[in-house]
Amino acid sequence: MPEPASPRARLRLRYQLGLFAAVRTVIFTGHRLVYPFLPVIARGLGVDLQTAALAVSARSMLGLFGPAIGSAGDRLGRRRAMVTALLILSLGFALVRPFPIYWIFALALALNSIAKILFDSSMQAYLGDVVQYTRRGLAIAVTELGWSLASLIGLPLVGLVIAASGWSAAFPWIAALAFAAAVVLYLVLPPDGRAMASRIRLSDGLRIVARHRIALAALAVGLLITTANEVVNIVFGAWLEQAFALQVVALGAASIVIGAAELLGEGLVAGITDRLGKVRSVTVGILLNSVAALLLPLLGRTLSGAGVGLFLFYVTFEFTLVSAIPLMTELVPQARATVMASNISAHALGRALGALLGPALFALGFAANGLAAAGLNLLALLLLVLYVRD
């Protein structure tokens, strides 16, 4: 369906985009809080760090079931799926404060993952329904601000709450915000119309995607670029520690650098991707990210150089990844939510593969990680050029 033409409808859509960005800031804050605060959470639970990390790993594995979870947006309807996702998140996080035990924490993370997959795939499918393809890059980029804002705003606020009231104190706040967001979205978004009455079954959606050669190639591109990113992402902390013996300071600076890079990457998508074209933007992004991966070990001879290198690596990756999302929304319009959920699964698998490859490569020296990231990117570029068109 084309983007609404009336000024009032366009204003309503802009309001919805801002609302989506705010809601995703809440979701992503809940998703990302385990990374900087996991040691504090582990101590609060009375378990060691490795045991706490197992809950995070289990959460990540749920991403492999993305099509089964996210395709609900094709069956239930977009609004109903998004509201359901937020209620699931709210329920899971509401349990942690009154029941501060390990398995409740693990359950909350699992429900967070389910909610994130369901909300993201349904929201992106909704934007595919209502925003013209020629302007969809801007729309997606606005909603992706939630990822960087979670790092720049959400996590610092979580840190203040934890410092004041203990490791579990932030969970009920996020639960309350998620519940409020569910109510607001239910009131603001249009009801799922009768056009959604012909909702496809999961098996039908997967069959359509599996037979679509371009969609499969695009999913492979997403898997490869995410693997390339994770090959570096999983070891850059160890690299900084080994190179500069300033782990806490360096990683604190790196989180600020990465958050700023993500924000800039999303801004570039908003300003460039629709004009340049989605496939061309992804192509440029992959090439630049490959160059950044190769330069990272060279720039990392000094701490300031490492900061510059990380900034370049993450800004080019964010630009590439976010530019690819509007492209994915148009590949199989009759099964949009299934495609977007499959895309989430491809990214999850890429992160898992990168996490396995990264440490083994790092044993050979950080330059091996940069070379591997560039090589994986170039393989993705080959698939993109051969099979994918706007």
Secondary structure, DSSP 8 states (H G I E B T S, - for coil): -----SHHHHHHHHHHHHHHHHHHHHHHHHHHTHHHHHHHHHHHHT--HHHHHHHHHHHHHGGGGHHHHHTHHHHT-HHHHHHHHHHHHHHHHHTTTTS-SHHHHHHHHHHHHHHHHHHHHHHHHHHHHHS-GGGHHHHHHHHHHHHHHIIIIIHHHHHHHHHHH-TTTHHHHHHHHHHHHHHHHHHHS----GGGGG---HHHHHHHHHT-HHHHHHHHHHHHHHHHHHHHHTTHHHHHHHHHS-HHHHHHHHHHHHHHHHHHHHHHIIIIIHHH-HHHHHHHHHHHHHHHHHHHHHHTTSHHHHHHHHHHHHHHHHHHHHHHHHHHHTT-GGGHHHHHHHHHHHHHHHHHHHHHHHHHHHTT-HHHHHHHHHHHHHHHHHHHHHH---
